[in-house]
Amino acid sequence: MAYTKGDSPMRRRGGRRRRKVCTFCTEADAVIDYKDVATLKKYVSERGKILPRRITGTCAKHQRAVTGAIKRARHLALMPYTAE
Protein backbone atom coordinates (compact mmCIF):
# COMPACT_ATOMS: atom_id res chain seq x y z
CA MET A 1 0.00 0.00 0.00
CA ALA A 2 1.61 3.21 -1.14
CA TYR A 3 0.94 6.56 0.44
CA THR A 4 0.66 9.70 -1.59
CA LYS A 5 2.13 12.95 -0.40
CA GLY A 6 -1.13 14.26 1.10
CA ASP A 7 -2.33 11.26 3.11
CA SER A 8 0.70 9.94 4.95
CA PRO A 9 -0.12 8.74 8.50
CA MET A 10 2.81 10.61 10.06
CA ARG A 11 1.80 14.00 8.70
CA ARG A 12 1.98 16.77 11.28
CA ARG A 13 0.14 20.01 11.40
CA GLY A 14 2.35 23.06 11.54
CA GLY A 15 2.02 26.06 13.79
CA ARG A 16 3.13 27.10 17.22
CA ARG A 17 0.88 26.81 20.23
CA ARG A 18 0.48 29.66 22.63
CA ARG A 19 2.09 29.06 25.98
CA LYS A 20 -0.51 28.60 28.70
CA VAL A 21 -0.39 31.10 31.52
CA CYS A 22 -0.62 30.16 35.19
CA THR A 23 -4.06 31.20 36.44
CA PHE A 24 -2.83 31.49 40.01
CA CYS A 25 -0.12 33.98 39.01
CA THR A 26 -2.41 36.15 36.88
CA GLU A 27 -5.39 36.30 39.25
CA ALA A 28 -4.56 37.92 42.57
CA ASP A 29 -7.56 36.44 44.37
CA ALA A 30 -7.00 32.87 43.18
CA VAL A 31 -5.99 30.73 46.16
CA ILE A 32 -5.15 27.03 46.21
CA ASP A 33 -7.17 25.42 48.97
CA TYR A 34 -7.67 21.70 49.57
CA LYS A 35 -11.31 22.36 50.53
CA ASP A 36 -12.10 23.94 47.14
CA VAL A 37 -12.78 20.67 45.33
CA ALA A 38 -14.37 22.37 42.30
CA THR A 39 -11.11 24.19 41.49
CA LEU A 40 -8.97 21.12 42.13
CA LYS A 41 -11.05 18.96 39.78
CA LYS A 42 -9.79 21.07 36.85
CA TYR A 43 -6.29 19.71 37.55
CA VAL A 44 -7.30 16.03 37.69
CA SER A 45 -7.93 13.85 34.64
CA GLU A 46 -11.09 11.83 34.09
CA ARG A 47 -9.17 8.79 35.33
CA GLY A 48 -8.32 10.57 38.59
CA LYS A 49 -4.67 11.32 37.85
CA ILE A 50 -3.07 14.71 38.52
CA LEU A 51 -2.46 16.51 35.22
CA PRO A 52 1.10 17.65 34.43
CA ARG A 53 2.25 21.24 34.03
CA ARG A 54 2.51 21.03 30.26
CA ILE A 55 -1.22 20.37 30.07
CA THR A 56 -2.53 22.65 32.84
CA GLY A 57 -0.16 25.55 32.17
CA THR A 58 0.61 26.27 35.81
CA CYS A 59 4.02 27.41 36.98
CA ALA A 60 6.24 25.08 39.01
CA LYS A 61 5.46 26.78 42.32
CA HIS A 62 1.71 26.54 41.93
CA GLN A 63 1.84 23.04 40.42
CA ARG A 64 3.50 21.83 43.63
CA ALA A 65 0.81 23.57 45.67
CA VAL A 66 -1.99 22.09 43.53
CA THR A 67 -0.48 18.61 43.83
CA GLY A 68 -0.22 18.93 47.60
CA ALA A 69 -3.80 20.22 47.87
CA ILE A 70 -5.13 17.35 45.74
CA LYS A 71 -3.26 14.79 47.84
CA ARG A 72 -4.55 16.38 51.05
CA ALA A 73 -8.12 16.42 49.72
CA ARG A 74 -7.81 12.76 48.75
CA HIS A 75 -6.50 11.85 52.19
CA LEU A 76 -9.46 13.60 53.84
CA ALA A 77 -11.90 11.86 51.46
CA LEU A 78 -12.95 15.09 49.75
CA MET A 79 -11.76 13.74 46.40
CA PRO A 80 -11.50 10.18 45.10
CA TYR A 81 -8.17 8.49 44.44
CA THR A 82 -9.47 6.88 41.25
CA ALA A 83 -12.18 7.55 38.70
CA GLU A 84 -15.74 7.19 39.80
C-alpha positions as CSV (number, residue, x, y, z in Angstrom):
1,M,0.0,0.0,0.0
2,A,1.6,3.2,-1.1
3,Y,0.9,6.6,0.4
4,T,0.7,9.7,-1.6
5,K,2.1,13.0,-0.4
6,G,-1.1,14.3,1.1
7,D,-2.3,11.3,3.1
8,S,0.7,9.9,5.0
9,P,-0.1,8.7,8.5
10,M,2.8,10.6,10.1
11,R,1.8,14.0,8.7
12,R,2.0,16.8,11.3
13,R,0.1,20.0,11.4
14,G,2.3,23.1,11.5
15,G,2.0,26.1,13.8
16,R,3.1,27.1,17.2
17,R,0.9,26.8,20.2
18,R,0.5,29.7,22.6
19,R,2.1,29.1,26.0
20,K,-0.5,28.6,28.7
21,V,-0.4,31.1,31.5
22,C,-0.6,30.2,35.2
23,T,-4.1,31.2,36.4
24,F,-2.8,31.5,40.0
25,C,-0.1,34.0,39.0
26,T,-2.4,36.1,36.9
27,E,-5.4,36.3,39.2
28,A,-4.6,37.9,42.6
29,D,-7.6,36.4,44.4
30,A,-7.0,32.9,43.2
31,V,-6.0,30.7,46.2
32,I,-5.1,27.0,46.2
33,D,-7.2,25.4,49.0
34,Y,-7.7,21.7,49.6
35,K,-11.3,22.4,50.5
36,D,-12.1,23.9,47.1
37,V,-12.8,20.7,45.3
38,A,-14.4,22.4,42.3
39,T,-11.1,24.2,41.5
40,L,-9.0,21.1,42.1
41,K,-11.0,19.0,39.8
42,K,-9.8,21.1,36.9
43,Y,-6.3,19.7,37.6
44,V,-7.3,16.0,37.7
45,S,-7.9,13.8,34.6
46,E,-11.1,11.8,34.1
47,R,-9.2,8.8,35.3
48,G,-8.3,10.6,38.6
49,K,-4.7,11.3,37.8
50,I,-3.1,14.7,38.5
51,L,-2.5,16.5,35.2
52,P,1.1,17.6,34.4
53,R,2.3,21.2,34.0
54,R,2.5,21.0,30.3
55,I,-1.2,20.4,30.1
56,T,-2.5,22.7,32.8
57,G,-0.2,25.5,32.2
58,T,0.6,26.3,35.8
59,C,4.0,27.4,37.0
60,A,6.2,25.1,39.0
61,K,5.5,26.8,42.3
62,H,1.7,26.5,41.9
63,Q,1.8,23.0,40.4
64,R,3.5,21.8,43.6
65,A,0.8,23.6,45.7
66,V,-2.0,22.1,43.5
67,T,-0.5,18.6,43.8
68,G,-0.2,18.9,47.6
69,A,-3.8,20.2,47.9
70,I,-5.1,17.3,45.7
71,K,-3.3,14.8,47.8
72,R,-4.5,16.4,51.0
73,A,-8.1,16.4,49.7
74,R,-7.8,12.8,48.8
75,H,-6.5,11.9,52.2
76,L,-9.5,13.6,53.8
77,A,-11.9,11.9,51.5
78,L,-13.0,15.1,49.7
79,M,-11.8,13.7,46.4
80,P,-11.5,10.2,45.1
81,Y,-8.2,8.5,44.4
82,T,-9.5,6.9,41.3
83,A,-12.2,7.6,38.7
84,E,-15.7,7.2,39.8
